[in-house]
Amino acid sequence: MSQNDVYAEWQKLCEEQEKAREAYFKAFSSVNQKFAAFAQGVSNKNPNNNELSKFDEAWKAWEDVKNRMHQFAKDNA
């Protein structure tokens, strides 16, 4: 793999990580707002199963890309 190929692959991983991070924080925000409102007595609604599933999936996707970035760095250092 040439240095240009390594750079291109790293850039692709960085973009994927950024999207995964954004998706995670979007899902986290939804869940966190509902838990906070419940804790403050403002609402009696907890996050629903769909919101919790999206949160879990987003976390796993972000962890996956971070692990692949870590392995890529180890393989190409």
N, C-alpha and C positions, 0 to 999 in steps of 0.2 A: 504494500500500500504506500503510495507516494505521500509526501508531506501535504500536498494539496488535498488528497483524498482524506487524510486524517482530519485536516481542518474542516473540510466540508461535512464530514460525518459528525464532528464535534458540534458544529453550528446547528446541524439538524437536531441533535440531542438537546442542545440548549433551547431551541425553539419549542421542542416537545415538552421540555421541563417547564418552561414558562407557561404554556397552555395548561399543563396539568396542575401547576401551582395556582393559577387563576381559577380553575374549576374547583379545586379543593377549597379555596377561600370563599368562593361564592356559595358552595354547599355548606361550609362551616358557618357562614354568616346567617343563613336561614335557620339552621338548627340552634345556633347560639342565641339568636334573638328570641326564639320561642322559649328556650330554657330560662333566659334572663327575665322575660316577662312573667313567666310562671313563678320564678323565685321571688320576684318583687310583688307578687299578688295582683299584677295588672291583668293577667290572663289565666285561664285555667286549662289552656291547650298546650300540650307537649308536642314536639315534632312528630309527624306521622311516619308510618313505615316507609313511604316513598322517599321522604326527605332524609330519613336515617340511612336508607339504602344508597341514595345518591352520595351522601356524605362518606359512607364506607367505601363505595366504589371510587370516588375521587381520591380518597386517601391512598387506596391500593394502587391506583394508576400513578399517582405522584411518587410513591415509594418505588414502584417498578422502574420508572425512568431514572430516578436518582441512583438506584442500584446499577442500572445499565451504564450510567455515566461513570460511576465509581469503577466498574469493571473495565470500561473503555480506557479510563485514565491509567489504570494499572497495566493494561495490555499495551499501551502506546507510550509509556513513559520512557 
